[in-house]
Amino acid sequence: MYQDLYKRNIDKGERQEIRRQKLLQEQKLKRLEHQDEQRELREVHKPNRRKYKQLTFQDIYGSDLAPMLSEWMREKPECLDDWFLVPCPKGQRCLVVSSRGKTTMFSKAGRFRMSFKSYLPGGGASMKSTSGFSILDCIYNADNDTFYVLDILWYGKQCFLDCEAQFRFFWLKSKFEEFEDEADERGSNVENFKKFSLLNSCDIANDVLTAQTLQTFPLWPDNIPELDGFLFYHKDASYTCGPTPLVCWLFPFMIQDVLQMSVNSSYVPPPNYSSPWLYMEEFDKDLARKRQKRKTKQMDCYIDTDTASTDMDSLQEKEVEGSNENEATEEIVMDEKECDSLERIMNAERLLELEGISEM
């Protein structure tokens, strides 16, 4: 009833379509500038070892690398044929890195989550996958212990950040067809092995395939995993680290109102749903409240930990003076000069891995 009112309130200067066109033009210019350049892999294997702490993804691979984050699709694009539709299962968004014979999962915020074996380059599940390097944008579903691949940043030391979405999706599909059979056949024989499954991207220009995707329920056998929503990728979009209007998101029950496309009747809206724009606004407010609450709780924990540490230090100073042995054991800062030998560096890396496993 009130949908038109919300749509008219969108400022022309902030319209997604205008921002999309501007961003696409900037990306085209960037591709031309880098056309004849071979982008070298940054020093991904040289983390800062000065401190015994759990390093984040950004600490190791650079602060400029991050997942590509979507915006709400608040309005219907002028040309839907320029977009891909990707069904997304419920799960944890993550970046997966394969290197040096192991595969590592980092959360969307860059925190270490787990290490395992895979058939990705450098993933360690076979002799073929002991060398190489890859970074994939994934969703991890714990119900079936599977990583669902959304997109690609690096693969086999090849950078795909400046490639268009339609090329990245085509390349991923062809590459996954090569090793999925091997992974299914031999994966059960590999200790600590995790399965990867590529999410199908649907070209919205294909009316039949798009209608079939939106009308199918469930999209995965036995509804495992459950569908969370749909991502929309602009075909010409490069991989943008961070939020971008070239990737948009809608829950299934919103598609009818925003895009005027029919979906399966099993996608029932929640009781508090009246219009997609009101729901988006309330959803964002609720998410902001949860983030603030979590941030406040973390700060309180830090304060309590610091207070406890101060009290313990005071007691130790009174009971033991000049205990060089305890100081050496509890020292957490490594001077750069102490990392001269390969043996010490390897010991530091093993300690980082142990700390990561203990936080899971």
N, C-alpha and C positions, 0 to 999 in steps of 0.2 A: 504493500500500500504506500509506504513512504520511501521506496527505493529510489525513485527519481530525484527526490529532494537531496539525498546523500550524494548522488552522482553529480548534481549540479554544483555542489560545494567544493569540488576539486579545482584548485587553482591551476590556471593554464600553464603557469611557469613551473609547476610541480608535476604536471601530467607525466605519467610513466612513458608514454609514447615519445614525448619530446626528449626526455632524458635518455631513452634507448637509442634514438637516432644519433644524438650527440656522442654517446659512448661508443657506438659502432664505428662512427667516423674516426674517433681517436684510436680505436683498435686497428683499423685499416692502415692508418698512418704508421702505427707502431710496427705492424707486420712488414711494411715496405722498408722501414729503417733497418730491420733485422733480417731481411730476406737473404743477404749474402754473408751473414755472420753465423758462425757455429757457436751456439751458447754452450760454454763449458760448465760442467757440474761444479757448483761451489764446494768449498771444503767441508763436505758433509761428514767426513770421518775424522774431523778434528774438533771435538767438543771442548769446551772450557773445563779443564781438569783441576782448576785451582781449588775447588771446594768439593767435599764429599756431600753432594746433595742430589736429589732426583732431578735430572735435567728434563726440561720440557722439549717438545718437538721444535719450538722456535729457538731454544738454546743451541740445538744441534744443527738444524738445517736452515736457520736464518729467519728473522722476524717478518720477512716479506712473503713467506709461504704460509698459507692458511686455507681452510676450506672455502669454497665459493658458496655464499649464503644467499638465499632467495628473499624476495619481497612478496608481500601479498599481491595477487593479481586483482587490483581494485577496479579495473576497467577492461573491457574487451579490446584486444589489440586490433589495429586497423586491418591487419592481414594475418589471420590465424594460420595460413598456409606456410608462414615463415617460422613455425614453431614445431618443436618435438614435445610429445607427451610421455612422461616417464612415471609409471606407478611405483610408489615407494612403500615398502613394508614398515611396520612398526619396529623400532629398534634404536640403537645408539649410533648417532652420526660420528664418524671417525676418519682419521687418515691412517693408512696402512703402509708401512715402509718395509721393503725386503732388501736385505744387504748382508754380506759377509756370512751367509749360511744360516740366517734366521730372519723371521718376519715379526715385526713389532706393531702393535696397535696403540695409537694415541687418540685421546678424546678430542672432541671438537675444539676444546680450549687448549689442547696441546699436552695434556697430562698422560704419562705412561699408564697403560692398562694391562697389557699382557704381551708375552713373546711366544712364538710357536713356529711350526714348520709349514711351508707352502711350496707350490710349484711355480711361484713367481720367480723372475730372475733374482738370484741371490737369496731365495727363500729357504734353501737348505733341504728340501724334501727329496732331491735326487742329485745325481752328479751334474745334470744339466743346469740345475737351479742353484748351484753353489756360488756362481759368479754373476755379476750384474747388479743392477740397482733399480728400484721402482718405487713410486709413490702413487697410491690409488685412493680415491675418494669413495668411501664405503658407508654402508649401514650394517651394523652388527646386530643380528637377532639371536638372543640367547636361547629361545625355545628350541631351535634346531641347530644351534651352534654354527651358524653360517654367516659369511660376509657377503653382502649383496653390493655389487660394484655399481656405483653411480657414474663415475667419471675418472679421468686419468690426468696426472700432473707430469710424471716421469715414467718411462718404461725402458729398461735395458740401456740406461744412460742416455736415452733420447728425451728431450724436453718437448712437452706438448702444450705448454702454457699459452703460446701464441697461435695455436691451431684453432680453427673454427670448430664449433660443436659437432657439425655434421661429419667432419673428418674424424674427430676423436671417437665418436660413436661407431663409425664404420670400421675404424682401425681396431677398436676394442673387440667388436664382434668377430672380426676375422682372427684376431689373436687368441681369443678365448676358445674358438672352435679348434684350435691347434692342440691345446693342452688340457681341455676339460676331460676328454676321454681318458688320458693318462692319469689325471688326478682321481677320477672316479674308480679306475681299475686298481691303482696302487696306493691310494691315500689311506686305506684302512690298515695297511702294513707299516705306515710311518708313525712313529711315536709323536704325540703332541701335534697332530696334523689338524689343520682347519680347512674347511671347504669354502670355495669362492663361487658365487653365481652372478652372472652378468644380468642386470635388469634390462628388460627390453624397452627400447625407445620407439615410440610410435610417431610416424610422420603425420601430422594433423592434415596435411594436404591429401592424404589417403582417407577419404570419407568412410569407406567400408571398414578399414582396419580400426579407425578411431572409434566408430560406433560400436564395433565389436568389443574393443577394450573397455569402453565405458559401461557397456551392458553386461559384461561378464562378472559373475559373482559365484564363488570366490575366485580371485585371480590366481591363487596358489592352491594346490591340492589340500583338501581338508581345512582350508582357511588357515594354514600355517605356512608362513606368517600371515598375520592380519594386515590388511591394507590400511595405511595411515593417511595417505593423501596422494595428490598428483603434483609433480614438478613440471614446469613448462620451460624449456630451453630454447632460446632464439638460435636459429641455425647458424648464424654468422658470428655468434658470441665466442670470444676467446675465454680461456679459463681465468676468471677474475678472482683473486684472493680477497675475500671479504664480501660484503653485501653488494648486490648489483640488480638493476631492474631488468637485466637480460635473462634472469632466471626468476621465475615466479612460482607461487604456491597456492593451491586451493585444496580444501577438504572436499571429499566427493559430493557432499550435500550442498556445496556452494556453486557447483558448476552450472546447474540449471539457471540460477539467478544471474550469475556474472557473464557466462558465455552463451546462454540460451541453447545448451546442448543437453540432451536427455541422458540420464544415468540410471543404473539399475535401482529398482525400488527398495532394495535391501539397504541402501545407504541412507539411513534415516537420520535426520538432523536431531541434535540434542533438544531437550524441552525448552531451554532458554533461547532458542534460535528464532529470530523474527526476520532479520535481513542479514546478508553477508557482511555489509559494512558496519553495522552495529556489533556483530559478532567479532569481527576483526578488532574493533576498538576495545571491546571488553577483554578479548583474549590477550592483547598486548598489555593492557593494564594489569591483568592478573599475573602475567609472566614477569612484569617488572617488579611487582610486589614480592613474588617468590625469590627473584634474584636478590633483592634488597635484604630480605629476611635471611637468605643463605649467607650473604656477605657479612651481615651483622653477627651472625652466629660464628663465622670463621674468625672475625676480629675478636670476639669474646674468648674464643679458644686460645688465640695467640696471647692475649693478655694473661689468662690463667696460666699458660705454659711459662711465660716469662717470669711471673711472680713465683711459681714453684721452683724454677731454675735458680732465681736469686736467693730464695730461702735455703735451698740445698747447697749452693755455693758457700753461703755464710757458715753453715754447719761444718762443711768440709774444711774450711779455713781454720776453724777453731780446733778441730780434731786432728788434722794432719797438715803439717807445714812442710813446704818444699818437697812434695812428693812428685819427683820428676817422672816416675813411672806412670802414675795416673794421668799426668798432664799429657804424656805422649800417647796414651790410650784414648783420651777424650778429645784430643786435638782434631778439628775438622777441616782446618785450612791447610792446603798443600801449597808450599812455595813452588814456584815454577822451576827452581833449580833442582828440586827433589824429583822432578819428572824426567830427568835426563835419560835414564835407562829405559829400554823397552819393557823390562820386567816390572818396573814400578807403574808404568802406564797400563800394562795389562792387569795388574792388581787393582788399580783404580777403576778400570772398566768393570771388573768382576764385582767390585763392591757396589757400583752403581746398579748393576743388574740385580744383585741381591736385595738392595733397598727397594727397587721397583717391584720385585716379586712380593716383598713383605707388605706392600701397600695395597695389594689386590684384594 
